[in-house]
């Protein structure tokens, strides 16, 4: 049996809610990956949240395209203005969890930063530390899921491919 027709506004209200995010893979001239440490991690850890290192990025603002959000987030979180192109690398879908709706995060890669850019990183209040490390060296600093996510994304970027992830793992 089909459902009765309803006005567009009413129909839209019945649709599931989801969030969209972005992240950018940034490397120094030696190929070391930049991650930012969440300044709220200590408080979150006390509440059972894991410590957080993450690529620069965040949630999209209403009406914002993923690449536009990625550039904005890198500027806000690391003080870096990215002039060059951003290459789509992949998307990671996270199902609803802990009161959050589902989240699809769009990841981009960028040309290696210059040493001048590396030295000019300025963190936002949301971050208290940044590091450039080889991907293998991040394994001891992040969760297994985060390392799997980073490995899949960095590998796709290096091979000029794209990858679709579900909870950090290739589908």
N, C-alpha and C positions, 0 to 999 in steps of 0.2 A: 504494500500500500504506500503510495507516495505521500509525502508531507505537503500540507497546503502551502501555497505561495505566501511569502512574507516580504515586506518592504526591505530594500537593501540594508538600511540602517539596523533593522532588527536582525537580519541574517548575519551581518558582520559581528554583532554582539554575541552570537552563538559560537563563533569560531574560537579555536584554542589560542591561548596567548603563548608567545615564544619571544625570546630575546635573541639579538644578533650581536656578535662581537667581532673584533679584528685583532690581529697580532702581526708583528713585522719581524722577520729574521734579519738581524743586522750583524755584520761581521767586521772585524778590524782588518787591516791589510794582510795580516798573517793567517786569516781564516778562523779566528777565534770568535765564538758566538757571544753576543751581548744578552745578558739577562738582568732583570731588575728585581730587587728584593722588596717585598711588600713591607712597608713600615708598620703595618698593623699586625704583623705575623705573631709577635709575642702575645698580644692580647687574644688573638684568634687561637693560638696554640693552647692557652689556658682554658679555652672553651672547647678544646678537642679538634680544632682545625689544624691541618698540616702547615708546616712552614712553607712559605711561597716564594719561589723564584719564577719569573715569568718573562716572556718576551714583551717588549713594549707593545701596548695595545689596551683595549678596553671595550666597553659597550658602545654600540652605535647610538647616536642621538636620533630623535624622531626625524624621519625623512632623509637621513644621511646615508650616502652610499658607502659600501665597505672601504673602498680605496680612500675616499675623502676622510673617513673616520680614522683609518690607519695613519694617514699623514698628521691629522690633528693630534692623535694620541701620542705619537712619537715626539711631536713638538711639546706637548703638555708634560709628558712623563720624563723625557730625556733632554729636552731643550734643543733638539736637532731638527732643522728644517731640511726635509728631503726634497731635493730638486729633481732628481732623476726618476725614471720610471719605476713603478712597483710591479713586480711580476706575481700574478696569482700562483700560489703554491698548493693550497689545499684548504679543506674545510673539515672541522671536527664537530660532530654532533654529540651533545651531552643531553641525556634524557632528564626529565624532572627529578630533582633530588633536594632533600633538606629544605623544602618550602620554595625552591626556585623553579620557575618554568623551564622548559627545554631551552637550550642555548646552542646556536650554530655559530661557530667562530671561523671567520675567513682569514687565512694566513697569506701573507705576501713576503716576497724576498726583494732585497734591494742590492744595488751594487755595493761593493765593500766601502766602508767609511774611509776617509782620509785620516792620517794621524792627527791632523788638526781637529777633525770632528771627534775622534776618540778622546782627545784631551779636553774637549769642550762640553762633555756631557754634564748637564745640570739637572739633578733629580727634582721631581715634584715632592710635595709633602707626603704623597702616598708611598714614597719609596725612600729607603734609608741606605741603600747600597747598590752598586752595580759592579758587574764583573764581566770580563771577556775571557772565556775559557774555551779550549778545544771541546768538541762535543763529548768525547770520551771522558773528559775530566768533570763534566756536569753530572755524570752518573752517580757520584758520591754526594752530590749536593741537592738532588731533586728526587722525587718519588719515582718508582719504577714506571708508573703510568706516564708521568711527565717526560721521563727519558725516552720512552717508546714513542711518544708524540713528537718530541724534538728530533729523534732519529729519523722517523718517517718523513717529517717535513724537510729536514736538511738534505736527506737523500734525494727526495723528489726535486728540490731546488737545484741541487748539484747536477742532476741528470736531465734538467729542463723538462720535468714532468709535473703532473699534479696528482694529489692523493686525496682520497676521501677517507676520513677517520670516523670511528664511533668510539667514544670514550678513550681517545688517544691511540687506538689500534686500527691499522688499515682494514678496510672492509673487503 
